[in-house]
């Protein structure tokens, strides 16, 4: 769901070292999050330790928080369109 925004996905980004620990990854993720204006939470985020930390940090940084439940149709349409264009 970019809708004119630059998007980042910490799951698709690599930490500089290939054998980084989970702690290294979450610290890198927090640094990345500090450059954002909003977060988009996927369904089930509460079951992910990393997403839970991201949520806490986002709230402390006063970032906008969007939930998949709020924007599911836009995301699915956008994903299908990108898939057809070979971008996913």
PyMOL commands that set and color helices and strands:
alter all, ss='L'
color gray80, all
select helices_A, chain A and resi 10-12+22-33+45-47+49-60+72-84
alter helices_A, ss='H'
color red, helices_A
select strands_A, chain A and resi 38-41+64-67
alter strands_A, ss='S'
color yellow, strands_A
deselect
rebuild
show_as cartoon
